[in-house]
Each structure stands twice: as C-alpha cells, then as structure tokens.
Amino acid sequence: MELSLTCFGSARRPLQELLDLARGLGFQGVQPVPGELAEDLPSDGYAGFFRFLPSSILDSAQADSAQTSETSQARIDAWVDQLRAKQVRKVVVEAGLLKQATLRERGSKLLEQLRAEGTASWGTEASESLQAEVGPQAERELEDFARFLHNLLRKAPWVSVALAIEDHPASLLDPGRLRLLREEASLPHLGYWHDTGRAQTRAALGLDAPGDWLDQHAAILVGTSLHDWAEGQDQRLPGDGQVDFQLVAEYLPRHAARVLSVAPVYPKELLPAARDALGAAGLL
C-alpha cells in the first residue's frame, strides 16, 4: 500500500524525503491519485518513478468546458509531452463534466449542499430531475470523449489509459457509460480507477452505488484511492465513516494499486493504524 501526495500537505518535498516518510510509517511509497495537481508533485526529479499519473496533474487546471477539436488536440499533445518527459506509461483520466453550463451549475449546487449539510436533505427529487437531463446529454457527448481517447492512444500508443470515477452529479461518466466506451467505442483495453470517497459521495447524492462500479468493472480495476466518507466529507481515516472497505476488497485484483489518501490534517502517527484497518478489511 502507498500514500497519496495529499497526505503530506501542500509543501513540496524531495522525492526521497517523501519515500523515507512513507516507508517509516510502514507504506511501500507514494503515488499521485486523481484530483492531485502538478504542484503536489515532489520538488525534485521523479522521472520514471511513478506507475500512474492522473490527468489532473497533466492539466493542473479544469479542462476547457467547450473544447474544440483544436484545443482537444493541443491538450493531447501536452499530455504526451509530459508523459514522455516523466517516463510514465499509464495515465488515469478524469472525463470531466458535461459541457452544458446549466447542468454543471445545478450539479455543483447539489454537491456543495451535501458537503455543507452532511446529508442530502433535499431528498432524491432534485438528483433524479438532474439525472433525467444529464443522461441524454452525456450520451451525446460520449462520442466526442471516445474520439479524444482514440486520438490520445494514436499519438501515444505505448500508454495505457484508465478512467476514474468522479463525484460531480454532472460528470460525463457513470457505470453504464464506462461500459459503453469499453464495449461499443472500440476501447476494450480501458482500465478503471476506483475512489472510495467519490463512490460514497455519489451514493449519498442518489446517483449510483459503489457496488455498481465495482461489479461492472472489477475485471479492469487498476487501482483505488482509499479513504472514508461521512457527513458530506471525504478523505477521512478508514473506520471514521460509511465506506464498506470489505466490499472493495472483494473486487480489487491482487495487482491493483492501493493508495491511502486522507486529509493532511491527520497526524502522521495515525496512518499506520489506518493501514492496519484496511488490512483487516482485506485490502493489503
């Protein structure tokens, strides 16, 4: 098991210092996860070290919500240059949000309310109403995203691509649309990166259940970000929330990456106990 960069806070440190800290706590090392940015990376050379890089690090900014084919191609070129320079062969891609601003705004409002109130106090009606509009729009945009992935793989045929779960109600992917990409868009070799906190957020919003993602995509799981969720907040220590880690352990392949990703406010002395709790759930 490894630690995410998030665990160490915002101060950039040399790679060897991060490794010494992680190994001193009983972890194998460090690994960037989806949501982390380029400024979270080690302060010195790390080329060839990381197995995966998330697209959030390659972008270090929100993708343009109204990408043209030209800007999409420029984004791919920038990714390929970075992957070459960093000697990374695997990228974990966040598909991002739908292009329609009104759907993104409504989704953001629901997510903000959940995080502020700790529960979906508005009931299921608002989420169901939003999803009724998100579904058709996402299906229309899925073809563009498939084309983006094909172009990325054409420009960087040595790269393996996994797609990450996202917790925003107006995100492009859900379990069914990820399956469509694999089965009907000639992208059978896609992987999947799970995130226990994001999956629990989606469940609290009434979008889908963690088991929906795990059951449909267990065969392509390449890794998971491990953290707990309660009262609207993720990045909690395992055992401090509602995540069913035993369920994740049932689906996670032996070779898949396991990365503990908790908020840096926790004392580092608590991380070995968190690892042990995950081990007791079958995740070591």
C-alpha positions in Angstrom: 0.0 0.0 0.0 1.2 3.5 -0.8 0.3 7.0 0.4 -1.1 9.7 -1.9 0.7 13.1 -2.1 -2.3 14.7 -0.4 -1.4 13.0 2.9 1.7 15.2 3.1 0.0 18.6 2.7 0.8 21.4 0.3 4.5 21.8 1.0 6.5 20.3 -1.9 9.3 18.0 -0.7 12.1 16.0 -2.4 11.0 12.5 -3.5 13.5 10.8 -1.2 12.1 12.6 1.8 8.5 11.5 0.9 9.7 7.9 0.4 11.5 7.9 3.7 8.4 9.3 5.5 6.1 6.8 3.8 8.4 3.8 4.5 9.0 4.9 8.0 5.2 4.6 8.5 5.1 1.2 7.0 4.0 2.0 3.5 5.7 1.0 0.2 6.0 4.5 -1.2 4.0 7.4 -2.6 1.7 7.6 -5.6 -0.3 10.5 -7.2 -4.1 10.0 -7.4 -6.9 11.7 -9.4 -7.6 15.1 -8.1 -4.0 16.0 -7.2 -2.2 18.7 -9.2 1.3 19.2 -10.6 2.1 21.5 -7.7 1.7 18.5 -5.4 4.4 16.5 -7.1 7.9 16.1 -5.5 10.1 19.1 -5.7 13.0 17.2 -7.4 13.4 14.6 -10.2 10.9 11.8 -10.3 11.0 10.8 -13.9 10.4 7.0 -14.3 9.3 6.6 -10.7 5.5 6.7 -10.7 3.4 3.9 -12.2 0.5 6.2 -12.9 -0.1 9.9 -13.4 -3.7 11.3 -13.2 -4.9 13.7 -15.8 -5.4 16.3 -13.1 -1.7 16.5 -12.8 -1.2 16.7 -16.5 -3.7 19.5 -16.8 -3.3 21.2 -13.4 -6.4 23.1 -14.3 -10.0 22.4 -15.3 -10.3 21.3 -18.9 -12.0 23.8 -21.1 -15.7 23.2 -20.9 -16.2 23.9 -24.6 -13.2 22.3 -26.2 -12.9 22.5 -29.9 -11.1 19.7 -31.8 -8.1 22.0 -32.0 -7.9 22.6 -28.2 -8.5 18.9 -27.6 -5.6 18.0 -29.8 -3.4 20.6 -28.1 -4.3 19.0 -24.7 -3.4 15.6 -26.0 0.0 16.9 -27.3 0.7 18.5 -23.9 -0.1 15.2 -22.2 2.1 13.2 -24.5 5.0 15.6 -24.0 4.6 15.3 -20.2 4.2 11.5 -20.2 7.4 11.2 -22.3 9.3 13.6 -20.1 8.1 11.9 -16.9 8.6 8.4 -18.3 5.1 7.3 -17.4 3.3 4.6 -19.3 -0.1 4.7 -17.5 -2.5 7.6 -17.2 -5.7 7.8 -15.1 -8.1 10.1 -16.9 -11.0 12.1 -15.4 -13.5 12.5 -18.2 -14.8 15.7 -16.5 -18.1 17.5 -16.6 -20.7 17.9 -19.2 -20.4 20.9 -21.5 -23.8 22.4 -20.7 -23.3 25.1 -18.1 -26.7 24.9 -16.5 -26.3 21.2 -15.7 -22.8 21.8 -14.3 -24.2 24.6 -12.1 -27.1 22.5 -10.8 -24.8 19.6 -10.1 -22.3 21.9 -8.2 -25.1 23.2 -6.1 -26.2 19.7 -5.0 -22.6 18.8 -4.3 -22.0 21.9 -2.3 -25.2 21.4 -0.3 -24.2 17.8 0.5 -20.8 18.9 1.8 -22.2 21.8 3.8 -25.2 19.9 5.3 -23.7 16.4 5.5 -26.7 14.8 4.0 -29.0 15.0 1.0 -31.6 16.9 3.0 -33.5 17.8 -0.2 -34.4 14.2 -0.9 -34.0 12.4 -4.2 -36.2 14.6 -6.3 -33.5 17.1 -7.2 -30.9 14.5 -8.1 -33.4 12.5 -10.1 -34.5 15.5 -12.0 -31.0 16.5 -12.8 -30.1 12.9 -13.9 -33.0 12.8 -16.2 -31.3 15.6 -18.2 -27.7 14.5 -17.6 -28.3 11.1 -19.2 -29.3 12.2 -22.7 -26.7 15.0 -22.8 -23.9 12.6 -21.6 -24.8 10.1 -24.3 -24.4 12.8 -26.9 -21.0 13.9 -25.5 -19.7 10.4 -25.0 -18.8 10.1 -28.7 -16.5 13.1 -28.5 -14.8 11.8 -25.4 -14.3 8.4 -27.2 -12.7 10.3 -30.1 -10.4 12.1 -27.7 -9.3 8.8 -26.2 -8.7 7.3 -29.6 -6.6 10.3 -30.6 -4.6 10.1 -27.4 -3.8 6.4 -27.9 -2.9 7.0 -31.6 -0.4 9.7 -30.5 0.9 7.7 -27.6 0.4 4.0 -28.4 2.7 3.0 -25.5 0.3 4.5 -22.9 -2.3 2.5 -21.0 -5.4 4.5 -20.1 -7.7 4.1 -17.1 -10.8 6.1 -16.4 -11.5 7.5 -12.9 -14.8 7.7 -11.1 -15.9 11.3 -10.4 -18.4 12.6 -7.7 -20.0 15.5 -9.5 -23.6 14.9 -10.5 -23.0 16.4 -13.9 -19.9 14.3 -14.7 -19.8 12.6 -18.0 -19.2 9.0 -16.8 -21.4 6.6 -14.8 -21.0 2.8 -14.7 -23.1 2.3 -17.8 -21.4 4.9 -19.9 -18.0 3.5 -19.0 -19.2 0.1 -20.1 -20.4 1.7 -23.4 -16.9 3.1 -24.0 -15.4 -0.4 -23.5 -17.9 -2.4 -25.5 -19.2 -0.1 -28.2 -16.5 2.5 -28.8 -13.7 0.1 -29.7 -11.9 0.8 -26.4 -11.7 -2.6 -24.8 -8.4 -2.1 -23.1 -9.5 0.8 -20.8 -8.8 0.4 -17.2 -10.8 1.7 -14.2 -9.6 3.6 -11.1 -11.9 3.5 -8.1 -12.1 6.0 -5.4 -14.0 5.0 -2.2 -14.8 8.6 -1.1 -16.1 9.7 -4.5 -18.2 6.5 -4.8 -19.7 7.2 -1.4 -20.5 10.8 -2.4 -22.3 9.5 -5.5 -24.3 7.1 -3.3 -25.3 9.9 -0.9 -26.4 12.0 -3.9 -28.6 9.1 -5.2 -26.6 8.7 -8.4 -25.4 5.1 -8.1 -24.0 2.7 -5.5 -20.3 1.8 -5.1 -21.1 -1.8 -6.0 -22.4 -0.7 -9.4 -19.0 0.5 -10.4 -17.2 -2.4 -8.8 -19.5 -5.1 -10.1 -19.4 -3.9 -13.7 -15.7 -3.0 -13.9 -13.9 -5.4 -11.5 -12.1 -7.1 -14.4 -10.4 -3.8 -15.4 -9.6 -2.3 -11.9 -6.1 -1.0 -11.9 -6.1 0.8 -8.6 -8.1 2.6 -5.9 -7.9 5.7 -3.7 -8.8 4.6 -0.2 -10.4 7.0 2.3 -13.6 7.1 4.3 -16.6 9.4 3.9 -19.1 10.7 6.4 -21.4 13.8 6.7 -20.5 15.0 3.3 -16.8 14.9 3.7 -14.3 12.5 2.3 -10.5 12.0 2.9 -11.3 10.7 6.4 -9.4 7.9 8.1 -10.7 4.4 7.3 -13.2 3.5 10.0 -14.3 7.1 10.5 -17.2 6.9 8.1 -19.6 4.8 6.0 -17.4 3.2 3.3 -17.6 -0.6 3.1 -14.0 -1.4 2.6 -14.7 -5.2 2.7 -16.8 -4.7 -0.4 -13.9 -3.1 -2.2 -11.6 -5.9 -1.1 -13.9 -8.5 -2.7 -13.5 -6.9 -6.1 -10.0 -5.5 -6.1 -7.5 -7.6 -8.1 -4.2 -8.6 -6.4 -2.1 -6.5 -8.8 -4.2 -3.3 -8.4 -2.6 -0.3 -6.7 -3.9 0.6 -3.2 -3.3 4.2 -2.2 -4.4 5.6 1.2 -5.5 9.2 0.5 -6.5 11.1 3.6 -6.5 14.8 4.5 -3.2 16.2 5.7 -4.8 17.4 9.0 -4.4 13.9 10.4 -1.3 13.3 12.5 1.0 11.0 10.5 1.2 8.8 13.6 -2.4 7.7 12.8 -1.6 6.4 9.3 -0.2 3.0 10.3 -3.4 2.3 12.2 -5.4 3.3 9.1 -3.3 0.9 7.0 -4.0 -1.9 9.6 -7.7 -1.2 9.4 -7.6 -1.5 5.7 -5.6 -4.7 6.1 -8.2 -6.1 8.4 -10.8 -5.4 5.6 -8.7 -7.5 3.2 -7.0 -4.6 1.3 -3.3 -5.3 1.9 
